[in-house]
Amino acid sequence: MKTGSVEPAPASLVKVTRYQVVRRLTRAAAHSDDHLITEAAALAEGWAVLVDLMGGVVCSAPHAAGPEGVRAATHPQLHPNLTIRKMTGAVLVIAPGTASPASRIGLVARTTVDLLRMRARVRRAEETHHAEQRLHAAVLHLLLSGRPHLATDVLGGAAVTHATVFRLAGQSVHTAYQTYWRAAQPSMSLANPRMLVCVEGGHELVIVALHGVGHDRHSAHPLVTRIADRHHLTGGISDPLPLDMVATAWAEAGNARHGATVGRLASAACLGSHALLRVVPAHRLAAWSAALLHPLDREQHRTLETYLRSGSAQAAASVLDVCDGTVRTRLRGIGRLLAADLDNPTVQAQLLLAVRALAAPVGISSSAHLVPDPPLPTDLLNPDDAHRWASALLEPLDQPLRIALRCWLQHRGRTAPAAADLSLSRSTLTDWLSKCGRALSLDLSSATVRSELHLAAETIATPDDAPALLPRRGGRTYREQRA
C-alpha cells in the first residue's frame, strides 16, 4: 500500500531538536490523546493514527488517515514503510513524511507510546479512585440506614467494631476532600480498611474512622484537624460508637459542629481536661468497668449501651432493629444481673461511663456494685478529688443555673417535668439551659456530656441546691412558688 492517498503534513522548515520533540509531545499529552496524536503527526510531517484492535480508530490526524491506519495495524507486515508500535489493546501507526529523518520518527513513536501508556495508567487510577469514592459513600449509607452487617460484608468482613464520625462544612469542602484523599489515601483494601471519606449533599465532608474497641479511635484526628484549619472548615466529632450506632454518631457530630468555630473541630463529648476518661486513670477505669459489666453477654452489653446513648427504649429499639417490648425486657434482665435500678439517672450516668471505658484488662473477675451515692464511685476517684473535679467543671455556673441544670439532668434531659419542678416556664428553662451550654462551652444534646455533668452536679450538690430553694428574682421570668 502506498501512503500517497493521504495528504501528508507540510514538512517543517525549522530543525526540531530531541528536547523540543519530547516537550511538544508532553505538552500535547497533558490535554488529550487527540492532541498527542495530532502533535505526533506534525512532528513526523506525515500522519498518525491510534487504533483500538477491538473498536477501530481511537483518534487520527488527519481524520482521513483513519482507515489506512486500521489496515496497517491489522496487517503490519504489508506496510514496512510505516512505523507501527503495539501496546496493550491498541496500536500506534505513524506515516513519516519524505523529509523526516528516521531518528526523529523513532523518537516520536517511542515518546508517544510512553505518553499514551502513562495516560492509560492515569485513567485507570482515576476510574479506580472514583469507584472507591462511590464505594465509600455506599458503605456510609449502609451504616446510616442501620445495616452494619451488610457494610462489614462490603468491607470483606474486616475486624472493625466501632466508628468515629467527623462532619465538616465550609466553602472549600470539595478542595478539602481532595486534599484529605491524597494525604490519607483511604482504601477499601480488604486487608486494612481504616476510614470512609465522602462528600454528602454536595456541601459536607464526612470522614468515618473505623476501628476496634480502644484501638485507632483517634488515628484520623490529627489529619482532620489540619484539614479543617487549612481550609477554614467547621467540624464536629462524635464519640467512638459501635457500627450499628453510626446514625447516633452522625447526629452527635452534626450537633457538635454547630458549636464549632471556623478552622476548629468540636467534640460531642468534649469536656477537655475535665473529661472523666482523662481525669480517672485509664487502668483504674478499665478495671472498674470490667468488674461492673462482667455479668453481661455481648447482646446485653450492646442493648445497654444503645439505650444509654439513645436515651429511650423506643430509640434503642430502632437502632437494634427490635420492638420496644424486647428492649424493655432485656433492660429488666440487665438490671437484675447488675443489681441496679436502670431508671435512676445517676446509675445511668455511671453505666454510660463504664461502657465508654477502654477494653478491660484480661483476667478481671471481681464484681462492682452500682449505687447512686457517691455519684462518682470511690473506685475511680476519692471524695476530695471527685469534689475538685466537679467544682472545676461547673465553676462557670451561678447557683440558679446550677440548680436548673441539676434538676433537668435528674429528669434525664426532659424539659417539661424539670420546668414543673422548678416552677419555671419551659421557655425560661430552655433559655437557662442555653446559657449553661454557652457558659460551659458544651453541647448539652450529647448523652455523654449530660452524664458527666450529672455526676458533677450530684457530687457538689448541697441541701440549698434543691428546686424548691431556687432563688427568686421576681418579674415575669419566674412563676410564683407553689404552696
Buried (B, 14 or more C-beta within 10 A) or exposed (E): EEBEEBEBBEEBEEEBEEEEBBEBBBEBBEEEBBBBBBBBBBBBBBBBBBBBBEEEBBBBBBEEBBBBBBBBBEEBEEBEEBBBBEBEEBBBBBBBBEEBEEEBBBBBBBBBBBBBEEBBEEEEEEEEEEEBBEBBBBBBEBBBEBBBEBBBEBBEEBEBBBBBBBBBBBEBBEBBBEBBBEEBEBBBEEEEBBBBBBBBEEEBBBBBBBBBEBBBBEBBBEBBBEBBBEBEBBBBBBBBBBBBBBBBBBBBBBBBBEBBEEBBBBBBBBBEEBBBBEBBEEEEBBBBBBBBBBBBEEEBBBBBBBBBBBBEBEBBBBBBEBEBEBBBBBBEEBBEBBEBEBEBBBBBBBBBBBBBBBEBEEEBEEEBEBBBEBBBBEBBBEEEBBBBBBEEBBEBBEEBBBBBBBBBBBBBBEBEEBBBBBBBBEEBBBBBBEBBBEBBEBBBBBBBBBBBBBBBBBBBBEEEBEBEEBEEEEEEEBBEEEE
